[in-house]
């Protein structure tokens, strides 16, 4: 598979695009965040958009505010104003878009049924080695690795990587990382929280993932 993030050695066949892109009902207290040239994702009331990493623009055609940035970050509410209580928890959602040239990435519609077990195994080893190396370079330890999956999320084909990491003796963090290829760009969605805070974050993070839509299909 060709990506600008990793040089992988396999290719997937494309088929007609079939997906369920209907937006889920916006939950009470949640906010729908529109990302220019990407799509949208819902944010729960206990999180906030990290300040300084985006620009708000008015889309007069849709009569709504949109975010214009290569990276969008949700964090636990209160960090922007350095509220003391906000540092007692850790939850992070990061949505990034990497732009390349047309054909650098697979189509958003690639057929996941054509991916063989050996190809998935090769992908798994590549991602595991790269993740371990990246974590080591910033002083983190890879605590546990879950087998890579090629699957659909909200009808969108993606690569799903999941693992646990730890910095020193700090609480262990669970990371779920999703890669969506879209011809000339790649969208990556990372959701992470402390394992000890699963009861606080998991339900909301599952809903955040379920809300993500890519409407700018290339």
NORFEN-V175161 format. One record per residue. N is the residue number from 1. PSI is psi as a letter, one per 20 degrees, with the letter a starting at -180 (* if undefined). Layout:
BEGIN
n/psi
N/PSI
N/PSI
END
This chain:
BEGIN
n/psi
1/p
2/p
3/r
4/i
5/g
6/q
7/o
8/r
9/j
10/r
11/q
12/q
13/q
14/q
15/r
16/q
17/p
18/o
19/r
20/o
21/j
22/p
23/p
24/q
25/p
26/p
27/q
28/p
29/i
30/r
31/p
32/p
33/o
34/p
35/p
36/p
37/j
38/f
39/c
40/r
41/q
42/q
43/p
44/r
45/i
46/j
47/r
48/q
49/p
50/p
51/q
52/j
53/j
54/r
55/p
56/p
57/q
58/p
59/n
60/h
61/g
62/i
63/l
64/r
65/q
66/q
67/p
68/n
69/q
70/i
71/p
72/p
73/p
74/p
75/r
76/p
77/p
78/i
79/h
80/h
81/j
82/l
83/p
84/g
85/h
86/h
87/i
88/i
89/r
90/o
91/p
92/p
93/p
94/p
95/o
96/q
97/p
98/p
99/p
100/b
101/q
102/p
103/i
104/h
105/r
106/q
107/q
108/i
109/j
110/q
111/o
112/i
113/i
114/i
115/p
116/r
117/h
118/h
119/g
120/h
121/g
122/g
123/g
124/g
125/h
126/g
127/h
128/g
129/g
130/g
131/g
132/g
133/g
134/g
135/g
136/h
137/h
138/j
139/j
140/r
141/p
142/o
143/g
144/q
145/p
146/q
147/p
148/q
149/q
150/o
151/a
152/p
153/o
154/k
155/j
156/p
157/p
158/r
159/p
160/p
161/p
162/p
163/r
164/p
165/r
166/p
167/o
168/c
169/j
170/r
171/q
172/p
173/p
174/p
175/p
176/p
177/p
178/p
179/p
180/o
181/q
182/l
183/f
184/j
185/r
186/p
187/p
188/p
189/o
190/p
191/p
192/q
193/r
194/p
195/h
196/i
197/k
198/g
199/h
200/g
201/h
202/g
203/g
204/h
205/h
206/h
207/h
208/g
209/g
210/h
211/i
212/p
213/p
214/o
215/i
216/m
217/p
218/*
END
